[in-house]
């Protein structure tokens, strides 16, 4: 499983495991977890960087409407992946 490193607000590095990714209305989203254990915390991150930036900038999706819509897409894609395995 792919891991990515994030620099959080206090400047420390945090590793996340990328579970899935999708693009909605031209915006990239990542479904990440903080560990590979059963009790992992899952987050949906939104790419807010512009094309001129060398590295992507992600924020946690906090808007309830946006979160529900993107979570539903991830639920559907994850179900398809599980069925294929």
PDB file of N, CA, C and O in Angstrom:
ATOM      1  N   UNK A   1       0.849  -1.182   0.000  1.00  0.00           N
ATOM      2  CA  UNK A   1       0.000   0.000   0.000  1.00  0.00           C
ATOM      3  C   UNK A   1       0.889   1.238   0.000  1.00  0.00           C
ATOM      4  O   UNK A   1       1.907   1.290   0.691  1.00  0.00           O
ATOM      5  N   UNK A   2       0.493   2.217  -0.775  1.00  0.00           N
ATOM      6  CA  UNK A   2       1.260   3.445  -0.893  1.00  0.00           C
ATOM      7  C   UNK A   2       1.109   4.297   0.363  1.00  0.00           C
ATOM      8  O   UNK A   2       0.010   4.440   0.899  1.00  0.00           O
ATOM      9  N   UNK A   3       2.208   4.852   0.820  1.00  0.00           N
ATOM     10  CA  UNK A   3       2.165   5.809   1.928  1.00  0.00           C
ATOM     11  C   UNK A   3       2.656   7.144   1.410  1.00  0.00           C
ATOM     12  O   UNK A   3       3.482   7.217   0.500  1.00  0.00           O
ATOM     13  N   UNK A   4       2.129   8.194   2.007  1.00  0.00           N
ATOM     14  CA  UNK A   4       2.585   9.537   1.665  1.00  0.00           C
ATOM     15  C   UNK A   4       2.850  10.288   2.956  1.00  0.00           C
ATOM     16  O   UNK A   4       2.213  10.041   3.980  1.00  0.00           O
ATOM     17  N   UNK A   5       3.784  11.192   2.890  1.00  0.00           N
ATOM     18  CA  UNK A   5       4.150  11.996   4.052  1.00  0.00           C
ATOM     19  C   UNK A   5       3.512  13.374   3.929  1.00  0.00           C
ATOM     20  O   UNK A   5       3.499  13.991   2.864  1.00  0.00           O
ATOM     21  N   UNK A   6       2.987  13.829   5.055  1.00  0.00           N
ATOM     22  CA  UNK A   6       2.400  15.158   5.108  1.00  0.00           C
ATOM     23  C   UNK A   6       3.099  15.967   6.178  1.00  0.00           C
ATOM     24  O   UNK A   6       3.467  15.454   7.234  1.00  0.00           O
ATOM     25  N   UNK A   7       3.272  17.240   5.880  1.00  0.00           N
ATOM     26  CA  UNK A   7       3.771  18.168   6.882  1.00  0.00           C
ATOM     27  C   UNK A   7       2.544  18.847   7.472  1.00  0.00           C
ATOM     28  O   UNK A   7       1.796  19.520   6.763  1.00  0.00           O
ATOM     29  N   UNK A   8       2.343  18.667   8.768  1.00  0.00           N
ATOM     30  CA  UNK A   8       1.179  19.258   9.435  1.00  0.00           C
ATOM     31  C   UNK A   8       1.529  20.648   9.949  1.00  0.00           C
ATOM     32  O   UNK A   8       2.680  21.078   9.878  1.00  0.00           O
ATOM     33  N   UNK A   9       0.519  21.348  10.467  1.00  0.00           N
ATOM     34  CA  UNK A   9       0.662  22.755  10.829  1.00  0.00           C
ATOM     35  C   UNK A   9       1.835  23.043  11.762  1.00  0.00           C
ATOM     36  O   UNK A   9       2.455  24.101  11.660  1.00  0.00           O
ATOM     37  N   UNK A  10       2.146  22.121  12.665  1.00  0.00           N
ATOM     38  CA  UNK A  10       3.246  22.368  13.598  1.00  0.00           C
ATOM     39  C   UNK A  10       4.612  22.046  12.990  1.00  0.00           C
ATOM     40  O   UNK A  10       5.634  22.167  13.664  1.00  0.00           O
ATOM     41  N   UNK A  11       4.632  21.634  11.708  1.00  0.00           N
ATOM     42  CA  UNK A  11       5.872  21.354  11.010  1.00  0.00           C
ATOM     43  C   UNK A  11       6.334  19.906  11.088  1.00  0.00           C
ATOM     44  O   UNK A  11       7.317  19.535  10.446  1.00  0.00           O
ATOM     45  N   UNK A  12       5.638  19.083  11.868  1.00  0.00           N
ATOM     46  CA  UNK A  12       6.028  17.677  11.982  1.00  0.00           C
ATOM     47  C   UNK A  12       5.514  16.884  10.775  1.00  0.00           C
ATOM     48  O   UNK A  12       4.594  17.308  10.076  1.00  0.00           O
ATOM     49  N   UNK A  13       6.134  15.725  10.555  1.00  0.00           N
ATOM     50  CA  UNK A  13       5.762  14.856   9.439  1.00  0.00           C
ATOM     51  C   UNK A  13       4.843  13.744   9.937  1.00  0.00           C
ATOM     52  O   UNK A  13       5.061  13.171  11.004  1.00  0.00           O
ATOM     53  N   UNK A  14       3.813  13.451   9.145  1.00  0.00           N
ATOM     54  CA  UNK A  14       2.869  12.378   9.460  1.00  0.00           C
ATOM     55  C   UNK A  14       2.732  11.496   8.224  1.00  0.00           C
ATOM     56  O   UNK A  14       2.570  11.998   7.112  1.00  0.00           O
ATOM     57  N   UNK A  15       2.798  10.182   8.420  1.00  0.00           N
ATOM     58  CA  UNK A  15       2.584   9.238   7.326  1.00  0.00           C
ATOM     59  C   UNK A  15       1.121   8.840   7.257  1.00  0.00           C
ATOM     60  O   UNK A  15       0.499   8.561   8.283  1.00  0.00           O
ATOM     61  N   UNK A  16       0.572   8.815   6.055  1.00  0.00           N
ATOM     62  CA  UNK A  16      -0.777   8.313   5.821  1.00  0.00           C
ATOM     63  C   UNK A  16      -0.715   7.220   4.770  1.00  0.00           C
ATOM     64  O   UNK A  16       0.131   7.248   3.876  1.00  0.00           O
ATOM     65  N   UNK A  17      -1.618   6.258   4.888  1.00  0.00           N
ATOM     66  CA  UNK A  17      -1.744   5.183   3.913  1.00  0.00           C
ATOM     67  C   UNK A  17      -2.855   5.551   2.950  1.00  0.00           C
ATOM     68  O   UNK A  17      -3.982   5.807   3.375  1.00  0.00           O
ATOM     69  N   UNK A  18      -2.558   5.580   1.666  1.00  0.00           N
ATOM     70  CA  UNK A  18      -3.552   5.942   0.658  1.00  0.00           C
ATOM     71  C   UNK A  18      -4.388   4.706   0.349  1.00  0.00           C
ATOM     72  O   UNK A  18      -3.887   3.728  -0.206  1.00  0.00           O
ATOM     73  N   UNK A  19      -5.646   4.760   0.708  1.00  0.00           N
ATOM     74  CA  UNK A  19      -6.575   3.660   0.477  1.00  0.00           C
ATOM     75  C   UNK A  19      -7.213   3.752  -0.911  1.00  0.00           C
ATOM     76  O   UNK A  19      -7.445   2.735  -1.564  1.00  0.00           O
ATOM     77  N   UNK A  20      -7.493   4.984  -1.353  1.00  0.00           N
ATOM     78  CA  UNK A  20      -8.159   5.192  -2.639  1.00  0.00           C
ATOM     79  C   UNK A  20      -8.012   6.652  -3.024  1.00  0.00           C
ATOM     80  O   UNK A  20      -7.683   7.494  -2.189  1.00  0.00           O
ATOM     81  N   UNK A  21      -8.256   6.944  -4.283  1.00  0.00           N
ATOM     82  CA  UNK A  21      -8.253   8.325  -4.757  1.00  0.00           C
ATOM     83  C   UNK A  21      -9.330   8.477  -5.822  1.00  0.00           C
ATOM     84  O   UNK A  21      -9.688   7.521  -6.510  1.00  0.00           O
ATOM     85  N   UNK A  22      -9.836   9.696  -5.941  1.00  0.00           N
ATOM     86  CA  UNK A  22     -10.855   9.966  -6.954  1.00  0.00           C
ATOM     87  C   UNK A  22     -10.743  11.424  -7.366  1.00  0.00           C
ATOM     88  O   UNK A  22     -10.076  12.225  -6.710  1.00  0.00           O
ATOM     89  N   UNK A  23     -11.402  11.749  -8.453  1.00  0.00           N
ATOM     90  CA  UNK A  23     -11.447  13.129  -8.960  1.00  0.00           C
ATOM     91  C   UNK A  23     -12.913  13.473  -9.180  1.00  0.00           C
ATOM     92  O   UNK A  23     -13.630  12.758  -9.880  1.00  0.00           O
ATOM     93  N   UNK A  24     -13.351  14.568  -8.580  1.00  0.00           N
ATOM     94  CA  UNK A  24     -14.736  15.017  -8.693  1.00  0.00           C
ATOM     95  C   UNK A  24     -14.729  16.497  -9.059  1.00  0.00           C
ATOM     96  O   UNK A  24     -14.125  17.320  -8.371  1.00  0.00           O
ATOM     97  N   UNK A  25     -15.407  16.818 -10.152  1.00  0.00           N
ATOM     98  CA  UNK A  25     -15.490  18.211 -10.618  1.00  0.00           C
ATOM     99  C   UNK A  25     -14.115  18.870 -10.706  1.00  0.00           C
ATOM    100  O   UNK A  25     -13.951  20.035 -10.343  1.00  0.00           O
ATOM    101  N   UNK A  26     -13.139  18.118 -11.187  1.00  0.00           N
ATOM    102  CA  UNK A  26     -11.801  18.662 -11.377  1.00  0.00           C
ATOM    103  C   UNK A  26     -10.955  18.760 -10.122  1.00  0.00           C
ATOM    104  O   UNK A  26      -9.867  19.336 -10.153  1.00  0.00           O
ATOM    105  N   UNK A  27     -11.438  18.206  -9.019  1.00  0.00           N
ATOM    106  CA  UNK A  27     -10.704  18.258  -7.751  1.00  0.00           C
ATOM    107  C   UNK A  27     -10.293  16.847  -7.357  1.00  0.00           C
ATOM    108  O   UNK A  27     -11.105  15.923  -7.398  1.00  0.00           O
ATOM    109  N   UNK A  28      -9.021  16.683  -6.972  1.00  0.00           N
ATOM    110  CA  UNK A  28      -8.526  15.387  -6.534  1.00  0.00           C
ATOM    111  C   UNK A  28      -8.780  15.197  -5.041  1.00  0.00           C
ATOM    112  O   UNK A  28      -8.582  16.109  -4.238  1.00  0.00           O
ATOM    113  N   UNK A  29      -9.223  13.988  -4.688  1.00  0.00           N
ATOM    114  CA  UNK A  29      -9.461  13.625  -3.299  1.00  0.00           C
ATOM    115  C   UNK A  29      -8.721  12.331  -2.987  1.00  0.00           C
ATOM    116  O   UNK A  29      -8.605  11.449  -3.838  1.00  0.00           O
ATOM    117  N   UNK A  30      -8.218  12.225  -1.749  1.00  0.00           N
ATOM    118  CA  UNK A  30      -7.591  10.999  -1.278  1.00  0.00           C
ATOM    119  C   UNK A  30      -8.335  10.484  -0.061  1.00  0.00           C
ATOM    120  O   UNK A  30      -8.725  11.256   0.814  1.00  0.00           O
ATOM    121  N   UNK A  31      -8.528   9.176  -0.013  1.00  0.00           N
ATOM    122  CA  UNK A  31      -9.020   8.516   1.191  1.00  0.00           C
ATOM    123  C   UNK A  31      -7.787   7.923   1.850  1.00  0.00           C
ATOM    124  O   UNK A  31      -7.141   7.044   1.280  1.00  0.00           O
ATOM    125  N   UNK A  32      -7.454   8.396   3.045  1.00  0.00           N
ATOM    126  CA  UNK A  32      -6.248   7.946   3.730  1.00  0.00           C
ATOM    127  C   UNK A  32      -6.585   7.432   5.121  1.00  0.00           C
ATOM    128  O   UNK A  32      -7.612   7.782   5.702  1.00  0.00           O
ATOM    129  N   UNK A  33      -5.690   6.588   5.644  1.00  0.00           N
ATOM    130  CA  UNK A  33      -5.796   6.130   7.026  1.00  0.00           C
ATOM    131  C   UNK A  33      -4.473   6.395   7.721  1.00  0.00           C
ATOM    132  O   UNK A  33      -3.433   6.537   7.078  1.00  0.00           O
ATOM    133  N   UNK A  34      -4.531   6.458   9.057  1.00  0.00           N
ATOM    134  CA  UNK A  34      -3.318   6.731   9.820  1.00  0.00           C
ATOM    135  C   UNK A  34      -2.540   5.466  10.178  1.00  0.00           C
ATOM    136  O   UNK A  34      -1.425   5.551  10.692  1.00  0.00           O
ATOM    137  N   UNK A  35      -3.124   4.284   9.907  1.00  0.00           N
ATOM    138  CA  UNK A  35      -2.428   3.016  10.141  1.00  0.00           C
ATOM    139  C   UNK A  35      -3.106   1.928   9.322  1.00  0.00           C
ATOM    140  O   UNK A  35      -4.137   2.160   8.690  1.00  0.00           O
ATOM    141  N   UNK A  36      -2.519   0.750   9.341  1.00  0.00           N
ATOM    142  CA  UNK A  36      -3.116  -0.375   8.629  1.00  0.00           C
ATOM    143  C   UNK A  36      -3.850  -1.302   9.592  1.00  0.00           C
ATOM    144  O   UNK A  36      -4.246  -2.403   9.209  1.00  0.00           O
ATOM    145  N   UNK A  37      -4.032  -0.872  10.826  1.00  0.00           N
ATOM    146  CA  UNK A  37      -4.736  -1.659  11.842  1.00  0.00           C
ATOM    147  C   UNK A  37      -6.247  -1.495  11.681  1.00  0.00           C
ATOM    148  O   UNK A  37      -6.716  -0.587  10.994  1.00  0.00           O
ATOM    149  N   UNK A  38      -6.998  -2.387  12.325  1.00  0.00           N
ATOM    150  CA  UNK A  38      -8.460  -2.338  12.255  1.00  0.00           C
ATOM    151  C   UNK A  38      -9.042  -1.052  12.832  1.00  0.00           C
ATOM    152  O   UNK A  38     -10.095  -0.599  12.384  1.00  0.00           O
ATOM    153  N   UNK A  39      -8.388  -0.474  13.796  1.00  0.00           N
ATOM    154  CA  UNK A  39      -8.903   0.730  14.462  1.00  0.00           C
ATOM    155  C   UNK A  39      -8.341   2.016  13.851  1.00  0.00           C
ATOM    156  O   UNK A  39      -8.251   3.032  14.540  1.00  0.00           O
ATOM    157  N   UNK A  40      -7.968   1.989  12.591  1.00  0.00           N
ATOM    158  CA  UNK A  40      -7.376   3.152  11.932  1.00  0.00           C
ATOM    159  C   UNK A  40      -8.393   4.276  11.785  1.00  0.00           C
ATOM    160  O   UNK A  40      -9.593   4.041  11.647  1.00  0.00           O
ATOM    161  N   UNK A  41      -7.887   5.484  11.817  1.00  0.00           N
ATOM    162  CA  UNK A  41      -8.700   6.673  11.566  1.00  0.00           C
ATOM    163  C   UNK A  41      -8.622   6.975  10.073  1.00  0.00           C
ATOM    164  O   UNK A  41      -7.532   7.047   9.507  1.00  0.00           O
ATOM    165  N   UNK A  42      -9.780   7.153   9.436  1.00  0.00           N
ATOM    166  CA  UNK A  42      -9.833   7.468   8.006  1.00  0.00           C
ATOM    167  C   UNK A  42     -10.157   8.948   7.821  1.00  0.00           C
ATOM    168  O   UNK A  42     -10.964   9.519   8.555  1.00  0.00           O
ATOM    169  N   UNK A  43      -9.516   9.552   6.834  1.00  0.00           N
ATOM    170  CA  UNK A  43      -9.757  10.946   6.497  1.00  0.00           C
ATOM    171  C   UNK A  43      -9.905  11.075   4.991  1.00  0.00           C
ATOM    172  O   UNK A  43      -9.327  10.299   4.230  1.00  0.00           O
ATOM    173  N   UNK A  44     -10.679  12.056   4.572  1.00  0.00           N
ATOM    174  CA  UNK A  44     -10.753  12.401   3.154  1.00  0.00           C
ATOM    175  C   UNK A  44     -10.046  13.735   3.000  1.00  0.00           C
ATOM    176  O   UNK A  44     -10.400  14.725   3.640  1.00  0.00           O
ATOM    177  N   UNK A  45      -9.036  13.740   2.132  1.00  0.00           N
ATOM    178  CA  UNK A  45      -8.238  14.937   1.898  1.00  0.00           C
ATOM    179  C   UNK A  45      -8.532  15.496   0.512  1.00  0.00           C
ATOM    180  O   UNK A  45      -8.748  14.752  -0.445  1.00  0.00           O
ATOM    181  N   UNK A  46      -8.537  16.815   0.427  1.00  0.00           N
ATOM    182  CA  UNK A  46      -8.849  17.527  -0.815  1.00  0.00           C
ATOM    183  C   UNK A  46      -7.603  18.278  -1.282  1.00  0.00           C
ATOM    184  O   UNK A  46      -6.955  18.968  -0.495  1.00  0.00           O
ATOM    185  N   UNK A  47      -7.275  18.140  -2.554  1.00  0.00           N
ATOM    186  CA  UNK A  47      -6.128  18.831  -3.145  1.00  0.00           C
ATOM    187  C   UNK A  47      -6.527  20.267  -3.446  1.00  0.00           C
ATOM    188  O   UNK A  47      -7.412  20.512  -4.266  1.00  0.00           O
ATOM    189  N   UNK A  48      -5.874  21.218  -2.780  1.00  0.00           N
ATOM    190  CA  UNK A  48      -6.188  22.637  -2.995  1.00  0.00           C
ATOM    191  C   UNK A  48      -5.053  23.370  -3.703  1.00  0.00           C
ATOM    192  O   UNK A  48      -5.079  24.596  -3.812  1.00  0.00           O
ATOM    193  N   UNK A  49      -4.061  22.628  -4.184  1.00  0.00           N
ATOM    194  CA  UNK A  49      -2.920  23.265  -4.845  1.00  0.00           C
ATOM    195  C   UNK A  49      -3.307  23.732  -6.241  1.00  0.00           C
ATOM    196  O   UNK A  49      -4.261  23.238  -6.842  1.00  0.00           O
ATOM    197  N   UNK A  50      -2.546  24.689  -6.735  1.00  0.00           N
ATOM    198  CA  UNK A  50      -2.773  25.119  -8.113  1.00  0.00           C
ATOM    199  C   UNK A  50      -1.671  24.527  -8.992  1.00  0.00           C
ATOM    200  O   UNK A  50      -0.695  23.970  -8.489  1.00  0.00           O
ATOM    201  N   UNK A  51      -1.836  24.651 -10.275  1.00  0.00           N
ATOM    202  CA  UNK A  51      -0.944  24.006 -11.238  1.00  0.00           C
ATOM    203  C   UNK A  51       0.494  24.506 -11.149  1.00  0.00           C
ATOM    204  O   UNK A  51       1.407  23.806 -11.586  1.00  0.00           O
ATOM    205  N   UNK A  52       0.719  25.683 -10.602  1.00  0.00           N
ATOM    206  CA  UNK A  52       2.069  26.232 -10.537  1.00  0.00           C
ATOM    207  C   UNK A  52       2.895  25.662  -9.385  1.00  0.00           C
ATOM    208  O   UNK A  52       4.113  25.835  -9.354  1.00  0.00           O
ATOM    209  N   UNK A  53       2.243  24.986  -8.440  1.00  0.00           N
ATOM    210  CA  UNK A  53       2.950  24.438  -7.291  1.00  0.00           C
ATOM    211  C   UNK A  53       3.638  23.118  -7.651  1.00  0.00           C
ATOM    212  O   UNK A  53       3.083  22.296  -8.379  1.00  0.00           O
ATOM    213  N   UNK A  54       4.842  22.931  -7.136  1.00  0.00           N
ATOM    214  CA  UNK A  54       5.603  21.709  -7.406  1.00  0.00           C
ATOM    215  C   UNK A  54       5.039  20.518  -6.634  1.00  0.00           C
ATOM    216  O   UNK A  54       5.059  19.390  -7.126  1.00  0.00           O
ATOM    217  N   UNK A  55       4.540  20.767  -5.435  1.00  0.00           N
ATOM    218  CA  UNK A  55       3.974  19.701  -4.618  1.00  0.00           C
ATOM    219  C   UNK A  55       2.516  20.011  -4.312  1.00  0.00           C
ATOM    220  O   UNK A  55       2.116  21.171  -4.219  1.00  0.00           O
ATOM    221  N   UNK A  56       1.734  18.955  -4.159  1.00  0.00           N
ATOM    222  CA  UNK A  56       0.306  19.119  -3.869  1.00  0.00           C
ATOM    223  C   UNK A  56       0.101  19.580  -2.426  1.00  0.00           C
ATOM    224  O   UNK A  56       0.870  19.237  -1.529  1.00  0.00           O
ATOM    225  N   UNK A  57      -0.948  20.360  -2.232  1.00  0.00           N
ATOM    226  CA  UNK A  57      -1.351  20.807  -0.907  1.00  0.00           C
ATOM    227  C   UNK A  57      -2.737  20.231  -0.628  1.00  0.00           C
ATOM    228  O   UNK A  57      -3.682  20.470  -1.379  1.00  0.00           O
ATOM    229  N   UNK A  58      -2.848  19.470   0.460  1.00  0.00           N
ATOM    230  CA  UNK A  58      -4.117  18.833   0.812  1.00  0.00           C
ATOM    231  C   UNK A  58      -4.633  19.368   2.133  1.00  0.00           C
ATOM    232  O   UNK A  58      -3.860  19.704   3.030  1.00  0.00           O
ATOM    233  N   UNK A  59      -5.954  19.440   2.240  1.00  0.00           N
ATOM    234  CA  UNK A  59      -6.620  19.784   3.494  1.00  0.00           C
ATOM    235  C   UNK A  59      -7.672  18.718   3.777  1.00  0.00           C
ATOM    236  O   UNK A  59      -8.160  18.051   2.864  1.00  0.00           O
ATOM    237  N   UNK A  60      -8.008  18.570   5.035  1.00  0.00           N
ATOM    238  CA  UNK A  60      -9.064  17.633   5.424  1.00  0.00           C
ATOM    239  C   UNK A  60     -10.406  18.223   5.009  1.00  0.00           C
ATOM    240  O   UNK A  60     -10.683  19.394   5.271  1.00  0.00           O
ATOM    241  N   UNK A  61     -11.237  17.413   4.362  1.00  0.00           N
ATOM    242  CA  UNK A  61     -12.575  17.869   3.964  1.00  0.00           C
ATOM    243  C   UNK A  61     -13.422  17.970   5.227  1.00  0.00           C
ATOM    244  O   UNK A  61     -13.612  16.981   5.936  1.00  0.00           O
ATOM    245  N   UNK A  62     -13.926  19.165   5.504  1.00  0.00           N
ATOM    246  CA  UNK A  62     -14.720  19.391   6.703  1.00  0.00           C
ATOM    247  C   UNK A  62     -16.162  19.786   6.395  1.00  0.00           C
ATOM    248  O   UNK A  62     -17.033  19.655   7.256  1.00  0.00           O
ATOM    249  N   UNK A  63     -16.427  20.268   5.179  1.00  0.00           N
ATOM    250  CA  UNK A  63     -17.784  20.636   4.790  1.00  0.00           C
ATOM    251  C   UNK A  63     -18.631  19.367   4.731  1.00  0.00           C
ATOM    252  O   UNK A  63     -18.307  18.437   3.993  1.00  0.00           O
ATOM    253  N   UNK A  64     -19.717  19.326   5.508  1.00  0.00           N
ATOM    254  CA  UNK A  64     -20.537  18.115   5.623  1.00  0.00           C
ATOM    255  C   UNK A  64     -21.098  17.646   4.287  1.00  0.00           C
ATOM    256  O   UNK A  64     -21.094  16.447   4.010  1.00  0.00           O
ATOM    257  N   UNK A  65     -21.575  18.555   3.464  1.00  0.00           N
ATOM    258  CA  UNK A  65     -22.162  18.181   2.179  1.00  0.00           C
ATOM    259  C   UNK A  65     -21.103  17.583   1.261  1.00  0.00           C
ATOM    260  O   UNK A  65     -21.324  16.541   0.643  1.00  0.00           O
ATOM    261  N   UNK A  66     -19.958  18.243   1.175  1.00  0.00           N
ATOM    262  CA  UNK A  66     -18.863  17.752   0.346  1.00  0.00           C
ATOM    263  C   UNK A  66     -18.341  16.412   0.879  1.00  0.00           C
ATOM    264  O   UNK A  66     -18.070  15.493   0.105  1.00  0.00           O
ATOM    265  N   UNK A  67     -18.206  16.310   2.192  1.00  0.00           N
ATOM    266  CA  UNK A  67     -17.708  15.083   2.816  1.00  0.00           C
ATOM    267  C   UNK A  67     -18.624  13.900   2.529  1.00  0.00           C
ATOM    268  O   UNK A  67     -18.153  12.818   2.179  1.00  0.00           O
ATOM    269  N   UNK A  68     -19.926  14.103   2.675  1.00  0.00           N
ATOM    270  CA  UNK A  68     -20.888  13.024   2.409  1.00  0.00           C
ATOM    271  C   UNK A  68     -20.855  12.588   0.945  1.00  0.00           C
ATOM    272  O   UNK A  68     -20.917  11.393   0.654  1.00  0.00           O
ATOM    273  N   UNK A  69     -20.759  13.540   0.028  1.00  0.00           N
ATOM    274  CA  UNK A  69     -20.754  13.216  -1.398  1.00  0.00           C
ATOM    275  C   UNK A  69     -19.507  12.423  -1.782  1.00  0.00           C
ATOM    276  O   UNK A  69     -19.602  11.413  -2.480  1.00  0.00           O
ATOM    277  N   UNK A  70     -18.354  12.874  -1.334  1.00  0.00           N
ATOM    278  CA  UNK A  70     -17.105  12.193  -1.685  1.00  0.00           C
ATOM    279  C   UNK A  70     -17.012  10.852  -0.957  1.00  0.00           C
ATOM    280  O   UNK A  70     -16.529   9.874  -1.528  1.00  0.00           O
ATOM    281  N   UNK A  71     -17.467  10.793   0.291  1.00  0.00           N
ATOM    282  CA  UNK A  71     -17.454   9.529   1.036  1.00  0.00           C
ATOM    283  C   UNK A  71     -18.301   8.484   0.325  1.00  0.00           C
ATOM    284  O   UNK A  71     -17.926   7.312   0.278  1.00  0.00           O
ATOM    285  N   UNK A  72     -19.432   8.890  -0.227  1.00  0.00           N
ATOM    286  CA  UNK A  72     -20.293   7.961  -0.953  1.00  0.00           C
ATOM    287  C   UNK A  72     -19.564   7.398  -2.175  1.00  0.00           C
ATOM    288  O   UNK A  72     -19.671   6.207  -2.467  1.00  0.00           O
ATOM    289  N   UNK A  73     -18.835   8.237  -2.877  1.00  0.00           N
ATOM    290  CA  UNK A  73     -18.064   7.767  -4.036  1.00  0.00           C
ATOM    291  C   UNK A  73     -17.014   6.754  -3.589  1.00  0.00           C
ATOM    292  O   UNK A  73     -16.851   5.707  -4.217  1.00  0.00           O
ATOM    293  N   UNK A  74     -16.303   7.063  -2.507  1.00  0.00           N
ATOM    294  CA  UNK A  74     -15.293   6.129  -2.011  1.00  0.00           C
ATOM    295  C   UNK A  74     -15.935   4.817  -1.556  1.00  0.00           C
ATOM    296  O   UNK A  74     -15.377   3.745  -1.794  1.00  0.00           O
ATOM    297  N   UNK A  75     -17.087   4.886  -0.913  1.00  0.00           N
ATOM    298  CA  UNK A  75     -17.785   3.659  -0.503  1.00  0.00           C
ATOM    299  C   UNK A  75     -18.082   2.784  -1.714  1.00  0.00           C
ATOM    300  O   UNK A  75     -17.863   1.573  -1.682  1.00  0.00           O
ATOM    301  N   UNK A  76     -18.579   3.397  -2.777  1.00  0.00           N
ATOM    302  CA  UNK A  76     -18.921   2.642  -3.985  1.00  0.00           C
ATOM    303  C   UNK A  76     -17.684   2.049  -4.641  1.00  0.00           C
ATOM    304  O   UNK A  76     -17.704   0.887  -5.047  1.00  0.00           O
ATOM    305  N   UNK A  77     -16.608   2.822  -4.755  1.00  0.00           N
ATOM    306  CA  UNK A  77     -15.404   2.300  -5.398  1.00  0.00           C
ATOM    307  C   UNK A  77     -14.731   1.238  -4.547  1.00  0.00           C
ATOM    308  O   UNK A  77     -14.168   0.284  -5.085  1.00  0.00           O
ATOM    309  N   UNK A  78     -14.777   1.383  -3.237  1.00  0.00           N
ATOM    310  CA  UNK A  78     -14.172   0.381  -2.358  1.00  0.00           C
ATOM    311  C   UNK A  78     -14.952  -0.928  -2.434  1.00  0.00           C
ATOM    312  O   UNK A  78     -14.349  -2.001  -2.389  1.00  0.00           O
ATOM    313  N   UNK A  79     -16.287  -0.864  -2.548  1.00  0.00           N
ATOM    314  CA  UNK A  79     -17.099  -2.070  -2.686  1.00  0.00           C
ATOM    315  C   UNK A  79     -16.749  -2.803  -3.976  1.00  0.00           C
ATOM    316  O   UNK A  79     -16.671  -4.031  -3.989  1.00  0.00           O
ATOM    317  N   UNK A  80     -16.540  -2.067  -5.051  1.00  0.00           N
ATOM    318  CA  UNK A  80     -16.176  -2.680  -6.329  1.00  0.00           C
ATOM    319  C   UNK A  80     -14.818  -3.352  -6.212  1.00  0.00           C
ATOM    320  O   UNK A  80     -14.632  -4.463  -6.710  1.00  0.00           O
ATOM    321  N   UNK A  81     -13.857  -2.688  -5.555  1.00  0.00           N
ATOM    322  CA  UNK A  81     -12.525  -3.274  -5.386  1.00  0.00           C
ATOM    323  C   UNK A  81     -12.578  -4.544  -4.558  1.00  0.00           C
ATOM    324  O   UNK A  81     -11.887  -5.513  -4.872  1.00  0.00           O
ATOM    325  N   UNK A  82     -13.386  -4.557  -3.507  1.00  0.00           N
ATOM    326  CA  UNK A  82     -13.507  -5.732  -2.656  1.00  0.00           C
ATOM    327  C   UNK A  82     -14.140  -6.888  -3.434  1.00  0.00           C
ATOM    328  O   UNK A  82     -13.703  -8.032  -3.314  1.00  0.00           O
ATOM    329  N   UNK A  83     -15.167  -6.588  -4.230  1.00  0.00           N
ATOM    330  CA  UNK A  83     -15.827  -7.626  -5.023  1.00  0.00           C
ATOM    331  C   UNK A  83     -14.880  -8.232  -6.044  1.00  0.00           C
ATOM    332  O   UNK A  83     -14.987  -9.422  -6.340  1.00  0.00           O
ATOM    333  N   UNK A  84     -13.953  -7.448  -6.594  1.00  0.00           N
ATOM    334  CA  UNK A  84     -13.025  -7.940  -7.604  1.00  0.00           C
ATOM    335  C   UNK A  84     -11.942  -8.818  -7.000  1.00  0.00           C
ATOM    336  O   UNK A  84     -11.389  -9.672  -7.693  1.00  0.00           O
ATOM    337  N   UNK A  85     -11.626  -8.627  -5.724  1.00  0.00           N
ATOM    338  CA  UNK A  85     -10.549  -9.381  -5.079  1.00  0.00           C
ATOM    339  C   UNK A  85     -10.922 -10.797  -4.777  1.00  0.00           C
ATOM    340  O   UNK A  85     -10.111 -11.546  -4.234  1.00  0.00           O
TER     341      UNK A  85
END
